[in-house]
Amino acid sequence: MQQKGAVAQALIEWYGHAARDLPWRSPTVTPWAVLVSEFMLQQTQVDRVLPRWTAWIERWPAASALAAEEPGEAVRAWDRLGYPRRALWLHRAAVEIAEQHGDRVPSEVDELLALTGIGPYTARAVAVFAFGERHPVVDTNTRRVIARAVHGRAAAGMPSPADLADMEALLPAGRAESAVFNAAAMELGATVCTARAPACAECPIREWCEWRGAGYPDNAPAKRPRQASFAGSDRQVRGRIMALLRAARGPVPVADALEAGATGGERDPGQARRAYDSLIADGLVVEVEGAARLP
């Protein structure tokens, strides 16, 4: 892609008037609130996150507030966001922030990486979006934009270190501009340069897009195998058991938890037990004297 500066300017200007009004993007939001949003947004749609994030920040406006609760309360409040281990990890990170960092989210990537549940993407995202540091931040949407605009490919391949190098090459030099550019690239991929129906006529960087210039070739890398269907899966059974325990205000007999997991009439007679045991192994369920509860 040529004219890096023009691309950055066009994308930043577009973001200024086209970005969705999401609460964690407010200039007054705290680093803790940004960190919570990044935990919740992993593999989860924005519209599902919005009510949970709002309720979470109202209840636990600081890491120390969450750290003072039992981990099970975090799992309960997570509700149906999916991947509930993220709630446990966020609770552990809150304890670490409260005890090791004086209740202040650290701004350095290395310190963020040392917190439970935070990987390279989340560490850079918090450093950039909460503190304005200059780092390349690459999510699925950004990778798609880069694949098309820079490499002329219909879709991105498997994640690789080259993704960060590609984004670094596009970042403006200034901290403030680079933070906005990171957010703008994500927003473009989420709302315009989408996977199935890109709105190329609305794209602010269309004149520099290599994929468009090549005539939109069908040259996407081979797709990874699809995840098994949710219906009838162990994930669905785990979800039924977790729903029962979230709704209960005290321990539930293990037999009732297993029955809740088996209410879908699965053909595998051992599925409910297997799903229940996996929840125990993940630390999402605690069993004491024949009764199950959240941790």
N, C-alpha and C positions, 0 to 999 in steps of 0.2 A: 504494500500500500504506500503510495506516495503522499507528499504534503501532510506529514504528521501533524504539524501545527494547525492546519486548516481543519483536519478531521477532529482534533480535540476541541477546537473552538466551536465547530458546528454541533458536536454532540453535547457539549456543556450548555450552549444556548438552548438547544432543544429541551434538555432536562429542566431548565429553569421554568419552562411553561407547560411541559407535558408530564412531569413526574407525578405519580400518584401521591395523594396526601396521606402518608402513613405516619402514625404517631411517633414511632421510634426514629423518624427522620427529623423531628423537631429540633431546632438548635438549643432548646432548653432541656432536652431529655438528658437523663443522667447516664454515665457509662454503665452502671448496673442495668438500667433499662435496655440499653443497646445490647449488652451481653445476653440478657434474657431473650430478646427478640432473635438473636442469632441461634441460640439453642432451639427455640421453637420452630424456626423457619427451615431447619434441616429436613428436607424431603417432605415438607408440609406446605399446602397452599396458603397464601396470604389471608384469604377470607376465613379460613379455619383458625388461623393464629390470632387474628385481631381481637375477638372477645376474650380469649384465654389470656393474652398478653395484658389487656386492660385490667382484667380482674386480678391478675397476678401482681402487677405493679401497685394497684390500689391496696392490696392486702400486705404485700411485702416490698415496700418502696426502697429497701436497702438490703444488702446481702445479710447483714446481721439479723434482720427481721425474719428472714427465711431460716437462717442457721439456728434460731431459737426454737424452731418447730421440730417435731419428729419427721423423719424422712417420708413416712407414710402420708403426711399431709401434703407434701409436694406431689406425690403420686396421685393422690385424690384430686388435687386441684388441676393436675394435668389433663384430667378427664379423658376425652377420646381423641387427643391429638395424635396418638400413635407413637410407637417406639418409646414406651414409658420408661425405659432405662435412662432416657435423657433427663427425666425428672429427678431420678436418684443422683445422676451425675451433677445436675445443676445444684441440688441441695449440698452435695459434698464440696462443690466449688464455692458455694456461699460460705460454708464453714471455713474453708481455707482462706477466703478473702477476709472474713471477719477476724480470724485468729492470727493470720500471718501478714496481713496487709493493712491492718487498722481500719477495716471496713471500706477500703477504697480499692476499686478495680485497678489492677496495674496496667500501665500503658505500654510497657515493653513486650515485644513479641515473645521473647524467651521466658519471661515471668508468666505470661498468659498461657504458654504451652505447658507450664508446670502445674496448672490447675486441672482438676479432674474434668474429663469430658471435652477438653478443648484441644482440637487438632490444628494443623497448619492453617487451614482456611479460616476457622473461627478466630484464631489468634490475630491474624492479619486484619480480618474484618473489624474486630473490636478496636484494634490499634488505629485503624484508619477512620472508622465511622464514629467512634466515641472520642478520639483524641486528635484526629487530624494528622496522624503520622503519614509519611509517604511510603507506601508499600503497594505492590500489585496485588489485587484481590480478584480471584477468578472462581466463579461458580459455574454451574451448568449453562446458564444463560449467557454469561460472558464468553465461555468457550465456543458457543454457537456463533456469536457475533464475530469473533476472531477467525473462526474456521471459514466463514463466508467472506467477510470483508478483506481479510489479509491473505488467506490461502486459496480462496476460490473454490472451497469445498461446500457441498450442500449441508453437511453436518460435521460435527466434531468427532474425532475418534476417541480412544480411551484416554483418560487423564494422564498427563506426563509433565515432567519438569519444564518442558518446552512451553507449556501454557503460561507459566509465570514469566518466562523470558519474553514471550510475545507481548504480554501485557506491559511489562517493564519498558519495552521499546516504544510503546504508544503513550505512556504516562507523561503528562506535562511535568516540568521541572519543579514548579511550585507546590508546596504541601497542600494548600487550599484547593488549587485547581486539580491536583491529582486525586484528592479525595472525591471531589464532585465527578471527575471523569470515571473513577471506579464505579460509583453509584449509577452514573448515566449508562455505562456499558451494560450493567446488569438490567437496568430498567428497559433498555432497548430490546434486549433479548427476551424479557418477560412479556412485553406488550406489543412490540412491532416485529422484531426478527424472530418470530416464534417458530417452533419446530415444524408444525404441520401447515400453517397458513401464513407465511410471512407477508406483511403489508409493505412491500418494497416501495410503493409509491409514496408512503408516508415516512420513509426512513431519511433522517437528516444527513446520513453519510452515503447515500446511494450512489452519488457520482464517483466515489472512490472505491466502491465495493467490487472486488475482484470477481466474485461469483456472478454478480449482475453483469459485469463487463464481459464475462465469458458466455453469457446467454443462459445462465441458470442450469449448468450441466447436472445431470443425475449421477453424481460421483460421490455419494455418501459412503463412508466406510461401512463394512459389514456390521449389522446390528448385533448387539449382545443378546443372548437368549432371554426371553421374557420370564419374569418372575412367575412362579406357580400361582394359579388362581387363588384368591382370598377365600372364596366360598368353600367351606369344608376343610380348610387348612388348619394346621396347628395354631397359626396366628389368630384365626377366628375363634378357636376354642379358648386360647389364652385370653382373648378379649372378653369373652363371656364371663370367665372366672374373675377377671379384674373388675368388670362392671359390678358384679355381685359384691366384691369386697369394698369397692369405692362407696357403694350405697349403704353398706353396713356401718354402724357406729361402734361395733365391737367385733370380737372374734366370731367366726362362722365355722360350724362343724365341717371338717374336711369332706365328709360325705356329701354335704350340701354344695360345696365348691365343685366337687367332681360331677354332681348332678347338673349344676348350672352349665358346666362345660360340655356335657353330653346332650343338652336339650335339642341340638340340631339333628339328632338321629344319625350321627356318623356311623359308617359301616365298620370302622376300625374300633373294636371294643376297648382297646388300650389307649386310644387317643387322648381322652380326658386326663387320664393319669399321666401320660407323657407330657402333656401341656402343663399340667399342674407342677410336675417335678421340674420342668424347665423354668417356671416362675420362681420356684424355690432357689434353684441354682443361680438365677440372675439377681437374687436379692430383692425381688419385687413382692414376694410373699414370705411370711414367717409362720412356721407351724409350731404351736406349743400345746401339748397335752390334747392332741386330737382336734385342735381348732386352728383355723387359718386366719391371718389378718395381714394388713399392710404393715410394712416395717416401721 
